[in-house]
Amino acid sequence: MEKPPFRHNNNKCGDWELKERLGMGGFAHVYLYQHHVSGEKLAVKMCRLELTPRNKDRWSREIQIMKKLNHINVVTARDVPEEINLIALNDLPLLAMEFCSHGDLRKVLSRPENCCGLKESDVLSLLNDVGCGIQYLHENKIIHRDLKPENIVLQEVNGKLVHKIIDLGYAKDLDQGSLCTSFVGTLQYLAPELFENKAYTVSVDYWSFGTMIFECSCGFRPFLHNLQPVQWASKVRNKGPKDIMAVEEANGEVRFSSHLPYPNNLSRTLLEPMEALLQLMLKWDPVHRGGGVHPESRKPLCFDLLDQILSMKVVHILNMTTAQVHSFQLAPDESLHALQKRVEAESGIHVVHQELLQETGVSLDPRKPAAQCVLDGVRGWDAYIVYLFDKSATEYSGPFSARQLPDKVNTIVQEARTPLPLGVLKKVWAEALSYICGLKDDYSRLFQGQRAAMLSLLRYNTNLTRCKNSMFGFSQQLKAKLDFFRSSIQYDLEKYSDQMHYGISSEKMLKAWQENEERAAAFAQVAEVSHLDDEIMALHSEIVELQRSPYARRQGDKMEQLEERAMELYKQLKMKCKGQTCSSHRGDDDDNYDDDADDFDSSGGGPEHRQFGDGEGHHPDGAEPGQSAQGSLHAPQVQGSCHAPRTNADLLARLSRPPPIPSKILSSKQKIIELFPRIEKTLESIKEADNTVMQMQVKRQREFWHLLKIACVSQRRGGPTRARRRTPTDAASSSSRRRTRHATRWRPGPSRPTSLRCPSGPSRRRPPALLILSPRCPGPTTVTRPPACCRRPRST
């Protein structure tokens, strides 16, 4: 850590401790201080000693502007602690700001994986945050005048990265006049009118913002990025009103385009609106730049279009049969069926055969609108995607759709030994690296789709287990009832035979009992579910094997190794380029600019110094025509670079053959789906049999009571009745009879009917007992209705 030129030798100012120097601008340093008790961090900006009167005025103006701003997308000014005020080197005040710990946008762009642009979700996040910040500044009549990636920092707020605008040193307060003529700012992002020293307005920020958007989308600036602005201004002046890009061909001819170049990471749905936005922001004429004012919202048309882009509801669907991503902008209140019809038109998969799964494996609800596919606050096809499966296909045979190979990469694959100029070679390697990173992302999405299918299968399996348990429970209950019913019938038939010599018989009831016994035997087949249980257990075993399969685990090692190797080669090339060009072509390669030379400021200073390759080392045509990579790169390294796409293509060919596990998942899922109606039908049969058995038992009870009535009448006619006093036994019997009248259910019990002697005579026997279940009794009760001869007559 480099120590600041403080008057004190230590790094402490009371409770505040100096941690590091964050940056060095044209006339100030920025240091990080942390409170050793609370842990609070502050970014403290301090002026250097050698300041001109003009820069002193600029410094004071920045502090005044910062103190009156309060917006989440503009860095917030803080009160300077009294202890830190002591480190001031002059009479100018210090500026304390919130510390943004995730670095600046240039740091993000300089990562190798972003060499051809940020991911779509990151681009949309930048549009939202920086767009809101610029509109806030303009509403407060402030022009920033120095928008660039170095002046956009990132801070985590509530778990989300937020972009914040910093460095308002060049900002101009429009309260002093709506037109400005001072010539300040960083050259590479400067609006054209500033080169001509003309009056300008807020539209200069539109140009800078549009340049940043283009660079974040494609990885390089839009207009002849390998040249100084003073060099390309005359060549780009005559561009068309819709041209958003200019590149110089090998023959020196400048080619314009109104479209974003490939490769980029934007989806098809977003590509056209983004191009329209850039066409408004990158107009050469400042009067027409921004598109004028919208008549209703009173906003500049560029920001009105920006709001439309950010409010778009787009669903991204990955077709797991082809590995192709389909993007659809949703209409308000669009139904899921309407979306499926659009999916059918593009994918060829019929609506009835479509299965749309979220990442959690949950199927989309057809009763809800299509907007259920879009998560609130989540934008970009790389952030959230829906997976499409074809239910009619039991096997995914492939091949998958290959990612488009960039033209320059395809050229070096075909002509690996052809020497290329250094600038072209950098661009080719950047596109090859982007292609490899894209393939790794494609594989990750396919694996995530496979995982969603597995989660969906497990959900189905859970439901299948629940249905199986329910079916098994009802089956066991039916078996128990049948066993008791059959045993009761057999016992009653035995007792019926024993008492036939008393003259108590009913052929009709006997025949009904025998028929019920046969029906009970038939119901035993209904209660038998072992064949379904065997199928379900076998299916469970298949699913367990799928989960244990190596294909069910992520196999991305080869892709990650290839990506790491490509990044390492790309970094080596950038270092070689730095050694080749830093001494002789410093002015020709924009990667080597010291930003201190970018500002037309009297101090000759500039923003923080950048090392070579910070996000721009891959731009084409960065070297003079004819300059070759030979001599600076060894042949094996060049061949390694050229073979990287070929190796990647071979790997893609292997990946285009889908692993067997998706087909097995679909097959197992189809088996579960086919089992559900069979289980449901079996359950209905079991419940129907259960109800029938209950009805048979109720009927048997009624017939039995009828037989008892006959027996009692016969007993009363066959002998004299003897009156006797009412005993506690008679009271219990009467109570039992009352409970019998309320019997509504029947179930097996531990007791068996018994034959009791009639007290009226030793030769008389009571009728057979009956097992019933009273609602008031916890179990089966043996109830015997005594014959009339045993009843005590009521007293008058």
Protein Blocks (a to p, Z undefined) as FASTA:
>chain_A
ZZdfdfbfbfcehjaccfbdfbdcfkbccdddddfklopacddddddfbdcfklmmmmmm
mmmmmmmgccfkbccdddddfklmmmpcbfbdcddddddfkbpfklmmmpmklmnopafk
lmmmmmmmmmmmmmmmmmnopafklacfklpccddeehiacdddehjllpccfklopbdf
bdgdjfklccfklmnopacdfklmmmmmmmmmmmmmnopafbhplbcfklmmmmmmmpcf
kbcbdcddfkopacddfbdcdddfbdfklmmmmmmmmmmmmcfblmlgoniaafklopaf
klmmmmmmmmpccdddddfklopacdddddehiafklmmmmmmmmnopafklpccddfko
pacdfkbcfklmpcghiacjklpccddddfklmbdebjaddddddfklmmmmmmmmbccd
fklmmmmmmmmmmmmmmmmmmmmmmmmmmmmmmmmmmmmmmmmmmmmmmmmmmmmmmmmm
mmmmmmmmmmmmmmmmmmmmnopacfklmmmmmmmmmmmmmmmmmmpcklmmmmmmmmmm
mmmmmmmpmklpccfklmmmmmmmmmmmmmmmmmmmmmmmmmmmmmmmmklpcfklmpcc
fklpacddddehihplmpghkbcehiafehjacfklmmmmmmmmmmmmmmmmmmmpccfk
lmmmmmmmmmmmmmmmmmmmmmmmmmmmmmmmmmmmmmmmmmmmmmmmmmmmmmmmmpcc
ddddddfklmmmmmmmmmmmmpcbdcddfbdcdddddfkbfkbccddddddddfkbcbdc
ddddddfklpccddZZ
